[in-house]
Amino acid sequence: MSLQEQFEQAQLDSKNLSERPDNMTLLKIYALFKQSSAGDASGSRPGFTDMVGRAKYDAWAALTGTSTEEAQQQYVDLIADLKD
């Protein structure tokens, strides 16, 4: 199975986890997905009144420079760990 296929399967698996991950893990999942699908963070950072948007942007921006393949592999590994 190619990395792209594993990534797509992990996306499906993430919707069927036995329990909801904590917020920090959810941010990591979001950031890895965004880095995998859109590359480095773009756009302006949300204002201080949008705390959720700001946290998501910061988590994504922290992965700047991570390759698509590396982000996909980390995403696949994280979802696999959460499934167990």
N, CA, C and O atoms as a GROMACS GRO file, in nm:
protein
  336
    1MET      N    1   0.085  -0.119   0.000
    1MET     CA    2   0.000   0.000   0.000
    1MET      C    3   0.090   0.125   0.000
    1MET      O    4   0.181   0.136   0.082
    2SER      N    5   0.064   0.216  -0.090
    2SER     CA    6   0.145   0.337  -0.098
    2SER      C    7   0.118   0.430   0.020
    2SER      O    8   0.017   0.416   0.090
    3LEU      N    9   0.208   0.524   0.041
    3LEU     CA   10   0.190   0.620   0.151
    3LEU      C   11   0.061   0.699   0.132
    3LEU      O   12  -0.010   0.724   0.229
    4GLN      N   13   0.031   0.739   0.008
    4GLN     CA   14  -0.092   0.814  -0.019
    4GLN      C   15  -0.214   0.730   0.018
    4GLN      O   16  -0.310   0.783   0.076
    5GLU      N   17  -0.213   0.602  -0.015
    5GLU     CA   18  -0.325   0.514   0.019
    5GLU      C   19  -0.335   0.496   0.171
    5GLU      O   20  -0.446   0.495   0.226
    6GLN      N   21  -0.221   0.483   0.239
    6GLN     CA   22  -0.222   0.472   0.385
    6GLN      C   23  -0.278   0.599   0.448
    6GLN      O   24  -0.355   0.593   0.544
    7PHE      N   25  -0.240   0.715   0.392
    7PHE     CA   26  -0.289   0.844   0.441
    7PHE      C   27  -0.440   0.854   0.425
    7PHE      O   28  -0.511   0.896   0.516
    8GLU      N   29  -0.490   0.814   0.309
    8GLU     CA   30  -0.635   0.817   0.285
    8GLU      C   31  -0.708   0.722   0.378
    8GLU      O   32  -0.816   0.755   0.429
    9GLN      N   33  -0.652   0.604   0.402
    9GLN     CA   34  -0.713   0.509   0.495
    9GLN      C   35  -0.712   0.565   0.638
    9GLN      O   36  -0.810   0.549   0.711
   10ALA      N   37  -0.603   0.630   0.676
   10ALA     CA   38  -0.594   0.689   0.810
   10ALA      C   39  -0.699   0.798   0.827
   10ALA      O   40  -0.752   0.815   0.937
   11GLN      N   41  -0.728   0.872   0.720
   11GLN     CA   42  -0.834   0.974   0.728
   11GLN      C   43  -0.968   0.908   0.761
   11GLN      O   44  -1.044   0.959   0.844
   12LEU      N   45  -0.996   0.798   0.696
   12LEU     CA   46  -1.120   0.725   0.722
   12LEU      C   47  -1.120   0.669   0.865
   12LEU      O   48  -1.220   0.677   0.936
   13ASP      N   49  -1.006   0.612   0.905
   13ASP     CA   50  -0.994   0.554   1.038
   13ASP      C   51  -1.011   0.659   1.147
   13ASP      O   52  -1.063   0.629   1.255
   14SER      N   53  -0.967   0.782   1.120
   14SER     CA   54  -0.974   0.887   1.222
   14SER      C   55  -1.118   0.921   1.260
   14SER      O   56  -1.145   0.971   1.369
   15LYS      N   57  -1.210   0.893   1.169
   15LYS     CA   58  -1.352   0.921   1.196
   15LYS      C   59  -1.418   0.812   1.280
   15LYS      O   60  -1.530   0.829   1.328
   16ASN      N   61  -1.347   0.700   1.297
   16ASN     CA   62  -1.406   0.585   1.367
   16ASN      C   63  -1.324   0.542   1.489
   16ASN      O   64  -1.322   0.424   1.523
   17LEU      N   65  -1.257   0.636   1.553
   17LEU     CA   66  -1.179   0.602   1.672
   17LEU      C   67  -1.272   0.565   1.786
   17LEU      O   68  -1.383   0.618   1.796
   18SER      N   69  -1.227   0.474   1.872
   18SER     CA   70  -1.313   0.427   1.981
   18SER      C   71  -1.342   0.536   2.084
   18SER      O   72  -1.449   0.538   2.144
   19GLU      N   73  -1.248   0.627   2.104
   19GLU     CA   74  -1.273   0.740   2.193
   19GLU      C   75  -1.214   0.867   2.135
   19GLU      O   76  -1.118   0.864   2.057
   20ARG      N   77  -1.273   0.979   2.174
   20ARG     CA   78  -1.229   1.109   2.121
   20ARG      C   79  -1.094   1.146   2.182
   20ARG      O   80  -1.077   1.143   2.304
   21PRO      N   81  -0.996   1.181   2.096
   21PRO     CA   82  -0.864   1.222   2.147
   21PRO      C   83  -0.874   1.354   2.224
   21PRO      O   84  -0.970   1.430   2.207
   22ASP      N   85  -0.775   1.381   2.309
   22ASP     CA   86  -0.773   1.508   2.382
   22ASP      C   87  -0.746   1.622   2.283
   22ASP      O   88  -0.710   1.598   2.168
   23ASN      N   89  -0.765   1.745   2.328
   23ASN     CA   90  -0.753   1.861   2.240
   23ASN      C   91  -0.615   1.877   2.178
   23ASN      O   92  -0.604   1.914   2.061
   24MET      N   93  -0.509   1.849   2.253
   24MET     CA   94  -0.373   1.862   2.198
   24MET      C   95  -0.351   1.761   2.085
   24MET      O   96  -0.287   1.792   1.985
   25THR      N   97  -0.404   1.641   2.102
   25THR     CA   98  -0.392   1.539   1.998
   25THR      C   99  -0.474   1.578   1.875
   25THR      O  100  -0.430   1.558   1.762
   26LEU      N  101  -0.593   1.634   1.899
   26LEU     CA  102  -0.676   1.679   1.788
   26LEU      C  103  -0.605   1.790   1.708
   26LEU      O  104  -0.613   1.793   1.586
   27LEU      N  105  -0.537   1.880   1.780
   27LEU     CA  106  -0.461   1.985   1.711
   27LEU      C  107  -0.348   1.925   1.627
   27LEU      O  108  -0.323   1.971   1.516
   28LYS      N  109  -0.282   1.824   1.680
   28LYS     CA  110  -0.174   1.757   1.608
   28LYS      C  111  -0.228   1.689   1.481
   28LYS      O  112  -0.168   1.698   1.374
   29ILE      N  113  -0.342   1.622   1.494
   29ILE     CA  114  -0.406   1.557   1.380
   29ILE      C  115  -0.440   1.662   1.273
   29ILE      O  116  -0.412   1.644   1.155
   30TYR      N  117  -0.500   1.773   1.318
   30TYR     CA  118  -0.537   1.880   1.226
   30TYR      C  119  -0.414   1.936   1.154
   30TYR      O  120  -0.413   1.950   1.032
   31ALA      N  121  -0.311   1.966   1.231
   31ALA     CA  122  -0.191   2.027   1.175
   31ALA      C  123  -0.123   1.934   1.075
   31ALA      O  124  -0.081   1.978   0.968
   32LEU      N  125  -0.113   1.806   1.108
   32LEU     CA  126  -0.051   1.710   1.016
   32LEU      C  127  -0.134   1.696   0.888
   32LEU      O  128  -0.078   1.684   0.779
   33PHE      N  129  -0.267   1.696   0.903
   33PHE     CA  130  -0.353   1.687   0.785
   33PHE      C  131  -0.333   1.809   0.696
   33PHE      O  132  -0.318   1.796   0.574
   34LYS      N  133  -0.334   1.928   0.755
   34LYS     CA  134  -0.318   2.051   0.677
   34LYS      C  135  -0.182   2.055   0.609
   34LYS      O  136  -0.172   2.092   0.492
   35GLN      N  137  -0.077   2.017   0.682
   35GLN     CA  138   0.058   2.017   0.625
   35GLN      C  139   0.065   1.918   0.509
   35GLN      O  140   0.130   1.944   0.408
   36SER      N  141  -0.001   1.803   0.524
   36SER     CA  142  -0.001   1.700   0.421
   36SER      C  143  -0.077   1.743   0.296
   36SER      O  144  -0.037   1.712   0.184
   37SER      N  145  -0.187   1.814   0.316
   37SER     CA  146  -0.273   1.846   0.204
   37SER      C  147  -0.250   1.985   0.145
   37SER      O  148  -0.274   2.006   0.026
   38ALA      N  149  -0.204   2.081   0.226
   38ALA     CA  150  -0.191   2.218   0.177
   38ALA      C  151  -0.050   2.274   0.186
   38ALA      O  152  -0.023   2.383   0.136
   39GLY      N  153   0.041   2.201   0.248
   39GLY     CA  154   0.178   2.251   0.262
   39GLY      C  155   0.190   2.347   0.380
   39GLY      O  156   0.108   2.345   0.472
   40ASP      N  157   0.293   2.431   0.375
   40ASP     CA  158   0.319   2.523   0.486
   40ASP      C  159   0.201   2.617   0.510
   40ASP      O  160   0.126   2.650   0.418
   41ALA      N  161   0.186   2.660   0.635
   41ALA     CA  162   0.077   2.749   0.675
   41ALA      C  163   0.078   2.874   0.589
   41ALA      O  164   0.183   2.930   0.558
   42SER      N  165  -0.041   2.916   0.550
   42SER     CA  166  -0.055   3.036   0.467
   42SER      C  167  -0.165   3.123   0.525
   42SER      O  168  -0.242   3.080   0.611
   43GLY      N  169  -0.172   3.244   0.476
   43GLY     CA  170  -0.273   3.335   0.526
   43GLY      C  171  -0.227   3.402   0.654
   43GLY      O  172  -0.118   3.374   0.704
   44SER      N  173  -0.310   3.488   0.705
   44SER     CA  174  -0.273   3.558   0.828
   44SER      C  175  -0.324   3.482   0.950
   44SER      O  176  -0.422   3.408   0.944
   45ARG      N  177  -0.254   3.501   1.059
   45ARG     CA  178  -0.290   3.435   1.184
   45ARG      C  179  -0.419   3.497   1.237
   45ARG      O  180  -0.431   3.620   1.241
   46PRO      N  181  -0.517   3.415   1.278
   46PRO     CA  182  -0.642   3.469   1.331
   46PRO      C  183  -0.618   3.559   1.452
   46PRO      O  184  -0.520   3.543   1.524
   47GLY      N  185  -0.709   3.652   1.473
   47GLY     CA  186  -0.698   3.745   1.585
   47GLY      C  187  -0.719   3.677   1.718
   47GLY      O  188  -0.761   3.561   1.725
   48PHE      N  189  -0.690   3.751   1.826
   48PHE     CA  190  -0.696   3.693   1.961
   48PHE      C  191  -0.838   3.657   2.002
   48PHE      O  192  -0.855   3.582   2.098
   49THR      N  193  -0.939   3.707   1.934
   49THR     CA  194  -1.077   3.671   1.970
   49THR      C  195  -1.116   3.534   1.915
   49THR      O  196  -1.213   3.474   1.962
   50ASP      N  197  -1.041   3.485   1.816
   50ASP     CA  198  -1.067   3.352   1.758
   50ASP      C  199  -0.965   3.254   1.814
   50ASP      O  200  -0.868   3.219   1.748
   51MET      N  201  -0.988   3.212   1.938
   51MET     CA  202  -0.889   3.129   2.008
   51MET      C  203  -0.870   2.992   1.943
   51MET      O  204  -0.758   2.942   1.934
   52VAL      N  205  -0.979   2.932   1.896
   52VAL     CA  206  -0.969   2.800   1.832
   52VAL      C  207  -0.894   2.811   1.700
   52VAL      O  208  -0.804   2.732   1.672
   53GLY      N  209  -0.932   2.909   1.618
   53GLY     CA  210  -0.865   2.929   1.491
   53GLY      C  211  -0.718   2.960   1.509
   53GLY      O  212  -0.633   2.915   1.432
   54ARG      N  213  -0.688   3.038   1.611
   54ARG     CA  214  -0.549   3.074   1.640
   54ARG      C  215  -0.468   2.951   1.682
   54ARG      O  216  -0.354   2.935   1.638
   55ALA      N  217  -0.525   2.865   1.766
   55ALA     CA  218  -0.458   2.743   1.810
   55ALA      C  219  -0.433   2.650   1.691
   55ALA      O  220  -0.326   2.591   1.680
   56LYS      N  221  -0.532   2.638   1.602
   56LYS     CA  222  -0.516   2.554   1.484
   56LYS      C  223  -0.406   2.609   1.393
   56LYS      O  224  -0.320   2.534   1.345
   57TYR      N  225  -0.408   2.740   1.371
   57TYR     CA  226  -0.307   2.802   1.286
   57TYR      C  227  -0.167   2.783   1.345
   57TYR      O  228  -0.073   2.750   1.273
   58ASP      N  229  -0.154   2.805   1.475
   58ASP     CA  230  -0.024   2.791   1.541
   58ASP      C  231   0.029   2.648   1.531
   58ASP      O  232   0.148   2.627   1.507
   59ALA      N  233  -0.060   2.549   1.549
   59ALA     CA  234  -0.020   2.409   1.539
   59ALA      C  235   0.027   2.377   1.397
   59ALA      O  236   0.126   2.306   1.378
   60TRP      N  237  -0.044   2.430   1.299
   60TRP     CA  238  -0.006   2.408   1.159
   60TRP      C  239   0.126   2.479   1.127
   60TRP      O  240   0.214   2.421   1.065
   61ALA      N  241   0.138   2.604   1.171
   61ALA     CA  242   0.259   2.682   1.143
   61ALA      C  243   0.383   2.618   1.207
   61ALA      O  244   0.494   2.636   1.156
   62ALA      N  245   0.365   2.546   1.317
   62ALA     CA  246   0.478   2.480   1.384
   62ALA      C  247   0.540   2.372   1.296
   62ALA      O  248   0.653   2.330   1.319
   63LEU      N  249   0.466   2.326   1.196
   63LEU     CA  250   0.515   2.220   1.107
   63LEU      C  251   0.577   2.276   0.979
   63LEU      O  252   0.609   2.199   0.888
   64THR      N  253   0.594   2.406   0.970
   64THR     CA  254   0.652   2.468   0.852
   64THR      C  255   0.786   2.402   0.819
   64THR      O  256   0.871   2.383   0.905
   65GLY      N  257   0.801   2.367   0.691
   65GLY     CA  258   0.923   2.302   0.646
   65GLY      C  259   0.915   2.150   0.645
   65GLY      O  260   1.004   2.084   0.590
   66THR      N  261   0.810   2.093   0.704
   66THR     CA  262   0.792   1.949   0.703
   66THR      C  263   0.740   1.908   0.565
   66THR      O  264   0.646   1.968   0.514
   67SER      N  265   0.802   1.808   0.504
   67SER     CA  266   0.761   1.765   0.371
   67SER      C  267   0.623   1.699   0.376
   67SER      O  268   0.578   1.652   0.481
   68THR      N  269   0.558   1.696   0.261
   68THR     CA  270   0.427   1.632   0.251
   68THR      C  271   0.435   1.486   0.293
   68THR      O  272   0.351   1.438   0.368
   69GLU      N  273   0.538   1.416   0.245
   69GLU     CA  274   0.552   1.274   0.275
   69GLU      C  275   0.576   1.251   0.425
   69GLU      O  276   0.519   1.160   0.484
   70GLU      N  277   0.659   1.334   0.484
   70GLU     CA  278   0.687   1.320   0.627
   70GLU      C  279   0.562   1.347   0.710
   70GLU      O  280   0.534   1.276   0.806
   71ALA      N  281   0.487   1.451   0.673
   71ALA     CA  282   0.363   1.483   0.744
   71ALA      C  283   0.261   1.370   0.729
   71ALA      O  284   0.192   1.335   0.825
   72GLN      N  285   0.252   1.314   0.609
   72GLN     CA  286   0.159   1.203   0.588
   72GLN      C  287   0.197   1.083   0.672
   72GLN      O  288   0.111   1.018   0.732
   73GLN      N  289   0.327   1.051   0.680
   73GLN     CA  290   0.372   0.937   0.758
   73GLN      C  291   0.343   0.959   0.906
   73GLN      O  292   0.297   0.868   0.975
   74GLN      N  293   0.368   1.080   0.956
   74GLN     CA  294   0.339   1.110   1.096
   74GLN      C  295   0.189   1.099   1.124
   74GLN      O  296   0.149   1.051   1.230
   75TYR      N  297   0.106   1.144   1.029
   75TYR     CA  298  -0.039   1.134   1.043
   75TYR      C  299  -0.083   0.988   1.051
   75TYR      O  300  -0.160   0.950   1.139
   76VAL      N  301  -0.031   0.907   0.957
   76VAL     CA  302  -0.064   0.764   0.955
   76VAL      C  303  -0.024   0.698   1.086
   76VAL      O  304  -0.102   0.622   1.144
   77ASP      N  305   0.097   0.728   1.134
   77ASP     CA  306   0.147   0.669   1.259
   77ASP      C  307   0.063   0.712   1.379
   77ASP      O  308   0.034   0.631   1.467
   78LEU      N  309   0.026   0.840   1.383
   78LEU     CA  310  -0.054   0.891   1.496
   78LEU      C  311  -0.191   0.825   1.500
   78LEU      O  312  -0.237   0.783   1.606
   79ILE      N  313  -0.257   0.816   1.386
   79ILE     CA  314  -0.390   0.752   1.381
   79ILE      C  315  -0.378   0.604   1.418
   79ILE      O  316  -0.464   0.551   1.488
   80ALA      N  317  -0.272   0.537   1.372
   80ALA     CA  318  -0.252   0.395   1.407
   80ALA      C  319  -0.236   0.379   1.557
   80ALA      O  320  -0.291   0.286   1.616
   81ASP      N  321  -0.161   0.471   1.621
   81ASP     CA  322  -0.143   0.466   1.767
   81ASP      C  323  -0.275   0.486   1.839
   81ASP      O  324  -0.301   0.422   1.940
   82LEU      N  325  -0.359   0.574   1.788
   82LEU     CA  326  -0.488   0.603   1.852
   82LEU      C  327  -0.587   0.489   1.835
   82LEU      O  328  -0.676   0.472   1.919
   83LYS      N  329  -0.574   0.410   1.728
   83LYS     CA  330  -0.662   0.297   1.704
   83LYS      C  331  -0.638   0.184   1.802
   83LYS      O  332  -0.730   0.111   1.836
   84ASP      N  333  -0.515   0.169   1.848
   84ASP     CA  334  -0.478   0.057   1.937
   84ASP      C  335  -0.532   0.073   2.076
   84ASP      O  336  -0.510  -0.013   2.161
   0.00000   0.00000   0.00000
